[in-house]
């Protein structure tokens, strides 16, 4: 299996980072990692802390090494267990960010994990230049999740 590699797609009012990887694990086991806020920092090196409950309609407080001293506060706006989750933040039409997580079981017993973050809005052309390059963090996020979900030391879900 290949190493995750993030792609970037952009236009004037849209910027998307997308990473995908095949994980030798079940969607349920991966979902358990993605929805356990307290345990995130134990397996994900791109997250310092998540406060809150990762559940439908809940607001989160997320701290990441990529933005020291800043707390992101997305809301869980879509939640289909074992399949899809969306975290949204910002104010449309000015500036909005959405992170979409999807899990798709594959015929070979693996699961395709895709994480995409899309920034949109009228302010994006002014903000885009000040945003960091998210590719290394997305690559690391997918690699960390893959390692955690495939680890034989973790109990099955």
N, C-alpha and C positions, 0 to 999 in steps of 0.2 A: 504494500500500500504506500501511497505517496505522502510526502509531507504537506501539510496544509499550506496553501498559497492564496493570499488575499488579492482580490481584483478590485479595481476602482473604476467606476463609471461616473462621468460628470457632464453637466450642461450648465447653463447660466443659473438655473433655479433648482438644481438637483445634484446631489453628491451622494454616491452610494459606495460603501465598502462591503464586500461579500467574501466569506470564507466558507469552504466546505471540506469535509473529510469523511472517510469511511471509518466507522468504529466497530470493532469486533465485540459487540455487546448488544443487548436488547434496548429498544426504545424506553422501556420502563426503568431500566437501570440508569440510563443516561438522564432521563427526566428527573429521577430522584436526585441526581447531582445538581441539575439546573434549577431545582425548586427548593433546595435546602440553603436558605440565606446564611444561617449561622456557620455552616461548614464551608462556604465558598472559599475563604482565604486558605483553608487547609489543602485544597487541591488546585486552586486557580491563582497563579502568580500575578495576574493582571488586576486582581481585586484585593484591596486592603480590608474592606469591611462592607457588609450589606446589613442594614437595619431594616426591620419590617418583615412581613410575611409575603412570600412570593405566591400570590393567589389572586383570583379575579377581583378587579376594582381596587386593589391595595396600592398604596404609595410606598416607594422604597427610598432609602437614603444610602447612596453608594459612594464609596471613596476608592479612588484608583491611583496607582503610582504615576500614571501619565499626566494627572492634573493635581499635583500636591496642594493641599489646603482647600480644595474645592469638593463640595458634595453635590452629586447629581440626584435628582428627585423624580425619577420616572414613575408613571402609574402603569400597572399591569392592565392593559386594555383588551387583551384577548388571551384566552386560556383554554386550550383543548388538550387535556392530559395525554401525555405520550406522543403528541403530534405537533402542536404549534403554540407559541406564546409570543405576545407583542408587548413591549415596554414603550410608552410614549411620553414625550416631554416637550415643552415649548408651547408656542401660541401661533396657530395657523391664522392667517396666511403669512404672518411676519417671519417666524422661524420655528421649525419643528423638527425634532429628531424622533425616529422610530427604529427600535431594534427588534428584529423578527428572528425567532429561533424556530427551526423546523427539524423534525425527525421523520425519516422515512425508512421503514424496514426494507431490506433488499433480499432477493431470492437466495443469495449465498449465506444468509444468516447475519450479515452485518447490518448496520444502520447508517444511513447517510445523514450527517449532521450539517446543517447550513445555518449560518448566522449572518444576517445582513443589517447594516445600519444605514438608514437613508436620512439625509438632511435636506429639507426643502424650505422654501419661503422667499419672500421679497427681500429679506435682509441677507440671504446667503451670499450674493455676489460681494457684499461688503465684509462678511465674516470669514468667508472661505480661506483667504490668505493667512488668517491667524490660527486656523485649526491645525493641530498636529497631524502628522502622517500616522493614521491608525493601522496601517498594514502590519507592522511588527507586533503590535498588541493583539490584533485579530489572529495572526498566525499562532502566537503563543497561547491564546485562549483556547483555540481548537486543539492544539497539541496537548495542553494541560487536561482538557476534558477527555480526550482520547486516552491518555495515560491513566486517568482516574477511573474511567468506566471499564477499561480493560484490565485493571489491576486485580490479580488473583487474591490479594490480601483483603479486599473489601467484601463485605457480605453481599450475597445476591439480593436483588430487590424483587 
